Amino acid sequence: MTDQRIEVTCHKDGTFTIEAFDFQGTNCDQATKDFERVLGAKGLTKIRKPEFLAVDLLSNQQINRVNGG
């Protein structure tokens, strides 16, 4: 089992960073959405880690195999 965690860092300039570890795909968005809402993260810039894209790429490959691609 992975050690999933979320780190929230408050910076001196009043901004913050929310970073999710060991989540894959859209599970990251689901895990951080309440933090984003509570902290008022309107206009949020999201930086996707390789783990986010890995699941989507795998899913596309599986779909292509099923469809004969």
N, CA, C and O atoms as a GROMACS GRO file, in nm:
protein
  276
    1MET      N    1   0.085  -0.119   0.000
    1MET     CA    2   0.000   0.000   0.000
    1MET      C    3   0.089   0.124   0.000
    1MET      O    4   0.192   0.128   0.066
    2THR      N    5   0.047   0.225  -0.074
    2THR     CA    6   0.125   0.348  -0.083
    2THR      C    7   0.098   0.438   0.036
    2THR      O    8  -0.004   0.425   0.104
    3ASP      N    9   0.189   0.529   0.058
    3ASP     CA   10   0.176   0.625   0.167
    3ASP      C   11   0.122   0.755   0.110
    3ASP      O   12   0.198   0.849   0.085
    4GLN      N   13  -0.008   0.761   0.088
    4GLN     CA   14  -0.069   0.881   0.031
    4GLN      C   15  -0.074   0.991   0.136
    4GLN      O   16  -0.110   0.968   0.251
    5ARG      N   17  -0.037   1.112   0.092
    5ARG     CA   18  -0.044   1.225   0.184
    5ARG      C   19  -0.062   1.354   0.105
    5ARG      O   20  -0.033   1.361  -0.014
    6ILE      N   21  -0.109   1.455   0.176
    6ILE     CA   22  -0.126   1.587   0.118
    6ILE      C   23  -0.055   1.686   0.207
    6ILE      O   24  -0.076   1.688   0.328
    7GLU      N   25   0.030   1.768   0.147
    7GLU     CA   26   0.101   1.872   0.221
    7GLU      C   27   0.050   2.008   0.178
    7GLU      O   28   0.042   2.038   0.058
    8VAL      N   29   0.014   2.090   0.276
    8VAL     CA   30  -0.027   2.228   0.250
    8VAL      C   31   0.080   2.318   0.309
    8VAL      O   32   0.108   2.312   0.429
    9THR      N   33   0.140   2.402   0.224
    9THR     CA   34   0.245   2.494   0.269
    9THR      C   35   0.195   2.637   0.254
    9THR      O   36   0.154   2.679   0.146
   10CYS      N   37   0.198   2.712   0.364
   10CYS     CA   38   0.162   2.854   0.361
   10CYS      C   39   0.291   2.935   0.352
   10CYS      O   40   0.379   2.922   0.436
   11HIS      N   41   0.301   3.017   0.250
   11HIS     CA   42   0.421   3.096   0.226
   11HIS      C   43   0.409   3.234   0.291
   11HIS      O   44   0.299   3.280   0.320
   12LYS      N   45   0.521   3.298   0.313
   12LYS     CA   46   0.524   3.429   0.380
   12LYS      C   47   0.446   3.536   0.304
   12LYS      O   48   0.395   3.631   0.364
   13ASP      N   49   0.436   3.520   0.171
   13ASP     CA   50   0.365   3.621   0.091
   13ASP      C   51   0.213   3.600   0.088
   13ASP      O   52   0.142   3.670   0.017
   14GLY      N   53   0.165   3.502   0.166
   14GLY     CA   54   0.021   3.478   0.175
   14GLY      C   55  -0.030   3.375   0.077
   14GLY      O   56  -0.148   3.338   0.081
   15THR      N   57   0.054   3.327  -0.010
   15THR     CA   58   0.012   3.223  -0.103
   15THR      C   59   0.034   3.087  -0.038
   15THR      O   60   0.098   3.076   0.068
   16PHE      N   61  -0.019   2.986  -0.100
   16PHE     CA   62  -0.002   2.852  -0.047
   16PHE      C   63   0.017   2.752  -0.160
   16PHE      O   64  -0.014   2.778  -0.276
   17THR      N   65   0.069   2.637  -0.121
   17THR     CA   66   0.089   2.527  -0.215
   17THR      C   67   0.024   2.403  -0.156
   17THR      O   68   0.042   2.372  -0.039
   18ILE      N   69  -0.052   2.333  -0.238
   18ILE     CA   70  -0.110   2.205  -0.199
   18ILE      C   71  -0.044   2.100  -0.285
   18ILE      O   72  -0.051   2.106  -0.408
   19GLU      N   73   0.021   2.004  -0.223
   19GLU     CA   74   0.090   1.901  -0.299
   19GLU      C   75   0.044   1.763  -0.253
   19GLU      O   76   0.046   1.732  -0.134
   20ALA      N   77   0.002   1.682  -0.348
   20ALA     CA   78  -0.044   1.546  -0.319
   20ALA      C   79   0.066   1.447  -0.357
   20ALA      O   80   0.129   1.461  -0.462
   21PHE      N   81   0.087   1.348  -0.273
   21PHE     CA   82   0.188   1.247  -0.296
   21PHE      C   83   0.124   1.109  -0.305
   21PHE      O   84   0.036   1.075  -0.226
   22ASP      N   85   0.170   1.032  -0.402
   22ASP     CA   86   0.128   0.893  -0.421
   22ASP      C   87  -0.019   0.877  -0.460
   22ASP      O   88  -0.081   0.775  -0.430
   23PHE      N   89  -0.074   0.977  -0.526
   23PHE     CA   90  -0.205   0.966  -0.587
   23PHE      C   91  -0.185   0.951  -0.737
   23PHE      O   92  -0.086   1.000  -0.791
   24GLN      N   93  -0.276   0.883  -0.804
   24GLN     CA   94  -0.264   0.867  -0.948
   24GLN      C   95  -0.390   0.918  -1.016
   24GLN      O   96  -0.502   0.903  -0.965
   25GLY      N   97  -0.370   0.978  -1.131
   25GLY     CA   98  -0.483   1.025  -1.211
   25GLY      C   99  -0.568   1.126  -1.138
   25GLY      O  100  -0.518   1.208  -1.060
   26THR      N  101  -0.697   1.121  -1.164
   26THR     CA  102  -0.789   1.219  -1.107
   26THR      C  103  -0.811   1.201  -0.957
   26THR      O  104  -0.876   1.284  -0.895
   27ASN      N  105  -0.758   1.093  -0.898
   27ASN     CA  106  -0.767   1.076  -0.753
   27ASN      C  107  -0.700   1.193  -0.681
   27ASN      O  108  -0.740   1.230  -0.570
   28CYS      N  109  -0.600   1.251  -0.743
   28CYS     CA  110  -0.532   1.368  -0.686
   28CYS      C  111  -0.629   1.485  -0.674
   28CYS      O  112  -0.636   1.551  -0.571
   29ASP      N  113  -0.703   1.510  -0.781
   29ASP     CA  114  -0.801   1.620  -0.779
   29ASP      C  115  -0.906   1.598  -0.672
   29ASP      O  116  -0.944   1.691  -0.601
   30GLN      N  117  -0.953   1.475  -0.661
   30GLN     CA  118  -1.054   1.443  -0.559
   30GLN      C  119  -0.999   1.463  -0.418
   30GLN      O  120  -1.069   1.513  -0.330
   31ALA      N  121  -0.874   1.424  -0.398
   31ALA     CA  122  -0.813   1.433  -0.265
   31ALA      C  123  -0.787   1.576  -0.221
   31ALA      O  124  -0.792   1.606  -0.102
   32THR      N  125  -0.760   1.665  -0.316
   32THR     CA  126  -0.723   1.803  -0.280
   32THR      C  127  -0.839   1.903  -0.293
   32THR      O  128  -0.826   2.017  -0.250
   33LYS      N  129  -0.951   1.861  -0.349
   33LYS     CA  130  -1.058   1.958  -0.378
   33LYS      C  131  -1.112   2.029  -0.254
   33LYS      O  132  -1.143   2.147  -0.261
   34ASP      N  133  -1.123   1.960  -0.141
   34ASP     CA  134  -1.174   2.025  -0.020
   34ASP      C  135  -1.074   2.127   0.034
   34ASP      O  136  -1.113   2.233   0.084
   35PHE      N  137  -0.944   2.096   0.024
   35PHE     CA  138  -0.841   2.192   0.065
   35PHE      C  139  -0.849   2.317  -0.023
   35PHE      O  140  -0.841   2.429   0.026
   36GLU      N  141  -0.864   2.296  -0.153
   36GLU     CA  142  -0.873   2.408  -0.247
   36GLU      C  143  -0.994   2.495  -0.216
   36GLU      O  144  -0.986   2.618  -0.219
   37ARG      N  145  -1.106   2.432  -0.187
   37ARG     CA  146  -1.229   2.506  -0.157
   37ARG      C  147  -1.214   2.586  -0.029
   37ARG      O  148  -1.248   2.704  -0.025
   38VAL      N  149  -1.165   2.523   0.077
   38VAL     CA  150  -1.151   2.589   0.207
   38VAL      C  151  -1.052   2.705   0.202
   38VAL      O  152  -1.072   2.808   0.265
   39LEU      N  153  -0.944   2.685   0.126
   39LEU     CA  154  -0.841   2.789   0.117
   39LEU      C  155  -0.873   2.895   0.013
   39LEU      O  156  -0.796   2.990  -0.003
   40GLY      N  157  -0.984   2.881  -0.057
   40GLY     CA  158  -1.023   2.982  -0.155
   40GLY      C  159  -0.932   2.984  -0.276
   40GLY      O  160  -0.883   3.090  -0.314
   41ALA      N  161  -0.911   2.871  -0.334
   41ALA     CA  162  -0.814   2.858  -0.443
   41ALA      C  163  -0.875   2.892  -0.579
   41ALA      O  164  -0.864   2.814  -0.673
   42LYS      N  165  -0.939   3.007  -0.589
   42LYS     CA  166  -0.991   3.052  -0.719
   42LYS      C  167  -0.875   3.098  -0.805
   42LYS      O  168  -0.783   3.163  -0.756
   43GLY      N  169  -0.879   3.064  -0.932
   43GLY     CA  170  -0.770   3.100  -1.020
   43GLY      C  171  -0.646   3.016  -0.995
   43GLY      O  172  -0.534   3.056  -1.027
   44LEU      N  173  -0.667   2.900  -0.939
   44LEU     CA  174  -0.559   2.810  -0.903
   44LEU      C  175  -0.483   2.763  -1.026
   44LEU      O  176  -0.542   2.731  -1.129
   45THR      N  177  -0.352   2.759  -1.014
   45THR     CA  178  -0.268   2.702  -1.118
   45THR      C  179  -0.227   2.563  -1.072
   45THR      O  180  -0.164   2.547  -0.967
   46LYS      N  181  -0.262   2.463  -1.150
   46LYS     CA  182  -0.227   2.325  -1.114
   46LYS      C  183  -0.110   2.279  -1.198
   46LYS      O  184  -0.105   2.300  -1.319
   47ILE      N  185  -0.018   2.216  -1.130
   47ILE     CA  186   0.096   2.156  -1.198
   47ILE      C  187   0.080   2.006  -1.185
   47ILE      O  188   0.081   1.951  -1.075
   48ARG      N  189   0.066   1.940  -1.298
   48ARG     CA  190   0.044   1.795  -1.298
   48ARG      C  191   0.177   1.722  -1.289
   48ARG      O  192   0.272   1.753  -1.362
   49LYS      N  193   0.182   1.626  -1.200
   49LYS     CA  194   0.301   1.542  -1.186
   49LYS      C  195   0.290   1.424  -1.284
   49LYS      O  196   0.182   1.398  -1.337
   50PRO      N  197   0.399   1.355  -1.307
   50PRO     CA  198   0.394   1.240  -1.398
   50PRO      C  199   0.293   1.133  -1.354
   50PRO      O  200   0.236   1.064  -1.439
   51GLU      N  201   0.270   1.118  -1.224
   51GLU     CA  202   0.175   1.020  -1.174
   51GLU      C  203   0.033   1.047  -1.224
   51GLU      O  204  -0.044   0.954  -1.248
   52PHE      N  205   0.000   1.174  -1.239
   52PHE     CA  206  -0.133   1.211  -1.287
   52PHE      C  207  -0.152   1.162  -1.430
   52PHE      O  208  -0.257   1.106  -1.464
   53LEU      N  209  -0.052   1.182  -1.512
   53LEU     CA  210  -0.062   1.146  -1.653
   53LEU      C  211  -0.045   0.997  -1.676
   53LEU      O  212  -0.097   0.945  -1.775
   54ALA      N  213   0.024   0.926  -1.589
   54ALA     CA  214   0.052   0.784  -1.609
   54ALA      C  215  -0.076   0.703  -1.620
   54ALA      O  216  -0.085   0.615  -1.706
   55VAL      N  217  -0.173   0.730  -1.537
   55VAL     CA  218  -0.298   0.654  -1.540
   55VAL      C  219  -0.374   0.684  -1.669
   55VAL      O  220  -0.428   0.592  -1.729
   56ASP      N  221  -0.379   0.809  -1.712
   56ASP     CA  222  -0.449   0.844  -1.834
   56ASP      C  223  -0.384   0.778  -1.955
   56ASP      O  224  -0.454   0.730  -2.044
   57LEU      N  225  -0.252   0.774  -1.960
   57LEU     CA  226  -0.183   0.710  -2.071
   57LEU      C  227  -0.212   0.560  -2.072
   57LEU      O  228  -0.235   0.503  -2.178
   58LEU      N  229  -0.210   0.498  -1.955
   58LEU     CA  230  -0.238   0.356  -1.945
   58LEU      C  231  -0.381   0.327  -1.990
   58LEU      O  232  -0.406   0.231  -2.063
   59SER      N  233  -0.475   0.409  -1.947
   59SER     CA  234  -0.615   0.391  -1.986
   59SER      C  235  -0.631   0.402  -2.136
   59SER      O  236  -0.703   0.322  -2.197
   60ASN      N  237  -0.565   0.499  -2.198
   60ASN     CA  238  -0.574   0.515  -2.344
   60ASN      C  239  -0.516   0.395  -2.416
   60ASN      O  240  -0.570   0.353  -2.518
   61GLN      N  241  -0.408   0.339  -2.365
   61GLN     CA  242  -0.348   0.221  -2.427
   61GLN      C  243  -0.443   0.103  -2.416
   61GLN      O  244  -0.456   0.026  -2.511
   62GLN      N  245  -0.509   0.087  -2.302
   62GLN     CA  246  -0.602  -0.024  -2.285
   62GLN      C  247  -0.722  -0.007  -2.377
   62GLN      O  248  -0.771  -0.105  -2.434
   63ILE      N  249  -0.771   0.114  -2.393
   63ILE     CA  250  -0.884   0.141  -2.482
   63ILE      C  251  -0.846   0.109  -2.625
   63ILE      O  252  -0.925   0.050  -2.699
   64ASN      N  253  -0.725   0.147  -2.665
   64ASN     CA  254  -0.680   0.120  -2.802
   64ASN      C  255  -0.672  -0.030  -2.827
   64ASN      O  256  -0.707  -0.076  -2.936
   65ARG      N  257  -0.626  -0.108  -2.730
   65ARG     CA  258  -0.618  -0.253  -2.746
   65ARG      C  259  -0.757  -0.313  -2.763
   65ARG      O  260  -0.778  -0.399  -2.848
   66VAL      N  261  -0.852  -0.267  -2.681
   66VAL     CA  262  -0.988  -0.319  -2.690
   66VAL      C  263  -1.052  -0.284  -2.824
   66VAL      O  264  -1.126  -0.364  -2.881
   67ASN      N  265  -1.022  -0.164  -2.873
   67ASN     CA  266  -1.079  -0.121  -3.000
   67ASN      C  267  -0.997  -0.166  -3.121
   67ASN      O  268  -1.029  -0.129  -3.234
   68GLY      N  269  -0.893  -0.244  -3.097
   68GLY     CA  270  -0.813  -0.294  -3.207
   68GLY      C  271  -0.709  -0.196  -3.258
   68GLY      O  272  -0.658  -0.212  -3.369
   69GLY      N  273  -0.678  -0.094  -3.178
   69GLY     CA  274  -0.582   0.010  -3.220
   69GLY      C  275  -0.442  -0.017  -3.181
   69GLY      O  276  -0.354   0.062  -3.210
   0.00000   0.00000   0.00000
